[in-house]
Amino acid sequence: MKNYYFLITFAVIAFSISSCKNDNKVIIPTDCTDVHWSYNGSTDGQDKWVDLCTGYSDCGGQSQSPINISGAIPDLTLPGLDFNYSSTTTEIENNGHTIEFVCEAGSELTIGTKTYQLLQFHYHAKSEHQVDGSYHSLEVHFVHKASDTDYAVVGVFFEPGEENELFTEFLAHFPTEKGTYTDTTEINLAGLLPENKSFYHYSGSLTTPPCSEVVNWYVLKNEISASATQIAQFEGILKNNYRDIRNLNGRTIYSRDE
């Protein structure tokens, strides 16, 4: 009889422990719509992205961005970048993660036989990519799309120097908190790029959630400039909005010089 009561008691305790474990189980949301993420938060920072919702699973993938660009292999068979940019009216958004210029339809990037539509360009401070282990002060990303599974993103580094014309005209209008500034002023998009379009190329991902591994990266070798004062002004609005370097995991980095 004593053994019987012992077994019953043991079963009850075991069931209670099991129930407590189930009650404490973390359930990962399947809907990412209202999921908040950050770069450095203790509960939602970049090391936690993959666990914030099931739609962010790619954040733990093997072909993530950004990377340290080093040991690139020259490949003259790579097609060049053919920018067919027009102008766009001004729409500047601070979405809490970056400063983004939304572009009107009509600007395109052609690479070989494929054409991508320019959607927007946005900024990171410091740069997201490294070159031989070194960061730049700023990096701007021009985001182009051919389909939901095929993006081409062109990264351009900034170096301290002469004033940046776009910053001179619009930096004072960059929203300092979440919000949008609009204006009828036309922006000449082609004038935002360096004259020489030599680049590094690799296959990677979006650098923010959902971190989809659908991006053909083209990081230009030649920088554009902004004054030290302008860079400091940008950092006064957003700073350290960059993702840490990801492992290359066997991917090859190529390069092409114009």
C-alpha positions in Angstrom: 0.0 0.0 0.0 2.8 2.4 0.8 4.3 1.7 -2.6 1.0 2.5 -4.2 0.7 5.9 -2.5 4.3 6.6 -3.4 3.7 5.9 -7.0 0.6 8.1 -7.0 2.4 11.0 -5.3 5.3 10.7 -7.7 3.0 10.8 -10.7 1.2 13.9 -9.4 4.5 15.7 -8.9 5.9 14.7 -12.3 2.7 15.9 -14.0 2.9 19.2 -12.1 6.5 19.8 -13.2 5.6 18.9 -16.8 2.7 21.4 -16.7 4.9 24.2 -15.3 7.4 23.6 -18.1 4.6 23.8 -20.7 3.3 27.0 -19.1 6.7 28.5 -19.3 7.4 27.5 -22.9 8.1 30.5 -25.2 5.8 30.7 -28.1 7.3 32.4 -31.2 4.7 34.5 -33.0 3.8 33.6 -36.5 2.6 37.0 -37.4 5.5 39.6 -37.6 3.2 42.6 -38.3 3.5 44.2 -34.8 6.8 42.6 -33.8 9.3 45.3 -32.6 13.0 44.8 -33.2 16.1 46.9 -32.5 19.8 46.9 -33.1 21.0 46.7 -29.5 18.0 46.0 -27.2 18.4 43.4 -24.6 15.2 41.5 -25.6 14.8 42.5 -29.3 18.3 43.3 -30.4 20.0 41.7 -33.5 21.1 38.6 -31.7 17.4 38.0 -30.8 15.9 38.7 -34.3 15.7 35.0 -35.3 13.5 34.3 -32.2 11.2 37.2 -32.4 8.8 35.6 -34.9 8.8 32.7 -37.3 9.0 35.0 -40.3 12.4 36.1 -39.2 13.9 32.6 -39.4 16.3 33.7 -42.2 18.1 35.9 -39.7 19.9 32.7 -38.6 20.7 31.6 -42.2 24.0 30.9 -43.9 23.9 33.7 -46.5 23.4 36.7 -44.3 24.6 40.3 -44.7 26.5 42.5 -44.1 30.0 41.0 -44.4 33.6 42.0 -44.2 34.8 42.4 -47.8 38.2 40.9 -48.2 40.0 38.7 -50.7 37.6 39.6 -53.5 38.3 37.7 -56.8 38.4 39.8 -60.0 35.8 38.7 -62.5 35.6 40.7 -65.8 32.8 38.4 -66.9 30.5 40.1 -64.4 28.1 42.5 -66.2 28.5 46.1 -65.3 25.9 48.2 -63.5 23.7 50.3 -65.9 21.9 52.9 -63.9 19.0 54.5 -65.6 17.9 56.9 -62.9 15.5 59.8 -63.4 14.4 62.3 -60.7 11.9 61.9 -57.8 10.0 64.3 -55.6 11.1 64.4 -52.0 9.7 61.9 -49.4 11.9 61.4 -46.4 10.9 58.9 -43.7 12.3 58.2 -40.3 10.9 54.7 -39.6 12.8 54.4 -36.3 15.5 52.3 -37.8 16.9 54.5 -40.7 16.3 57.6 -42.7 14.8 56.5 -46.0 14.1 58.4 -49.2 11.1 56.8 -51.0 11.5 57.0 -54.8 8.9 57.5 -57.4 8.6 54.8 -60.1 10.7 55.1 -63.2 14.3 54.7 -62.1 15.9 51.4 -63.0 19.1 49.4 -62.7 20.0 47.0 -65.4 22.5 44.2 -64.8 23.1 42.0 -67.9 19.7 41.1 -69.2 17.8 41.8 -65.9 16.2 45.1 -64.9 15.5 46.1 -61.3 13.2 49.0 -60.2 14.6 51.4 -57.6 12.3 51.5 -54.6 14.2 53.6 -52.0 17.5 54.5 -50.5 18.4 54.7 -46.9 21.4 55.3 -44.5 23.4 53.4 -41.9 25.8 54.9 -39.4 28.4 53.3 -39.1 28.6 51.5 -42.4 27.2 48.0 -42.4 29.9 46.4 -44.6 33.5 46.5 -43.7 36.4 46.5 -46.2 39.5 44.6 -45.0 38.1 44.9 -41.4 37.5 48.6 -41.4 34.2 50.6 -41.2 33.3 53.8 -43.0 31.4 56.6 -41.3 28.2 56.1 -43.3 26.8 53.7 -45.9 23.8 54.4 -48.2 21.8 51.5 -49.7 19.9 51.9 -53.0 17.3 49.1 -52.9 16.1 47.7 -56.3 13.6 44.9 -56.9 12.9 42.6 -59.8 10.6 40.2 -57.9 9.9 39.2 -54.3 12.8 36.7 -54.5 15.3 38.9 -56.5 16.6 42.2 -55.1 19.7 44.1 -56.1 21.1 46.5 -53.4 23.9 48.9 -54.2 25.9 50.0 -51.2 27.9 53.3 -51.3 30.3 54.3 -48.6 30.9 57.9 -47.3 34.2 59.4 -46.5 34.7 62.7 -44.6 35.4 65.5 -47.1 33.4 68.0 -49.1 29.8 68.7 -48.1 27.3 66.3 -49.6 24.8 68.3 -51.7 21.8 66.2 -50.8 22.6 66.6 -47.1 23.1 70.3 -47.6 19.6 70.6 -49.0 17.7 68.2 -46.9 19.6 67.3 -43.7 17.7 69.9 -41.8 14.4 68.2 -42.9 15.4 64.7 -41.8 12.7 63.8 -39.2 14.4 63.4 -35.8 11.8 60.9 -34.7 9.3 58.6 -36.5 7.6 60.6 -39.2 7.7 61.8 -42.8 8.8 65.0 -44.6 7.5 65.6 -48.1 8.3 68.3 -50.6 7.8 68.9 -54.3 11.6 69.5 -54.8 13.0 67.2 -57.5 16.0 65.1 -56.6 18.4 64.1 -59.3 19.0 60.4 -58.4 21.9 59.8 -60.8 23.9 62.6 -59.1 23.9 60.7 -55.8 26.4 58.0 -57.1 30.1 58.2 -57.6 31.2 58.6 -61.2 33.2 55.3 -61.2 31.0 52.3 -60.7 33.6 49.6 -59.9 32.1 47.2 -57.4 32.3 44.2 -55.1 29.6 41.6 -55.6 28.3 38.7 -53.4 25.0 36.9 -52.7 23.4 37.8 -49.4 20.4 39.0 -47.5 18.4 42.0 -46.3 20.3 43.4 -43.3 17.1 44.0 -41.3 14.3 41.6 -40.5 13.0 39.5 -42.1 16.7 39.1 -43.3 15.5 37.3 -46.5 18.3 35.8 -48.5 17.2 37.2 -51.8 19.8 40.0 -52.4 22.5 40.4 -55.0 24.8 42.9 -53.3 26.9 45.4 -55.3 29.1 47.5 -53.0 30.8 50.3 -54.9 34.6 50.7 -54.4 34.5 54.5 -54.7 33.1 56.6 -51.9 31.0 59.8 -51.9 31.7 62.5 -49.4 30.0 64.4 -46.6 31.6 66.9 -44.3 32.5 65.9 -40.7 29.8 68.3 -39.5 27.1 66.7 -41.7 28.1 63.2 -40.6 27.9 64.4 -37.0 24.4 65.9 -37.7 23.2 62.6 -39.1 24.6 60.7 -36.1 22.6 63.1 -33.9 19.4 61.7 -35.5 20.4 58.0 -35.9 23.6 56.3 -34.8 24.7 52.7 -34.6 21.8 51.6 -36.8 23.9 48.9 -38.4 24.0 45.1 -38.2 27.1 43.3 -37.1 29.2 41.5 -39.6 28.0 38.0 -40.6 30.1 35.0 -41.4 30.8 34.4 -45.1 30.1 30.6 -44.8 31.9 29.6 -47.9 30.5 32.4 -50.2 32.8 34.0 -52.8 33.2 37.7 -53.1 33.8 39.0 -56.6 35.0 42.3 -57.9 34.8 44.2 -61.2 36.7 47.4 -62.1 35.4 49.9 -64.7 
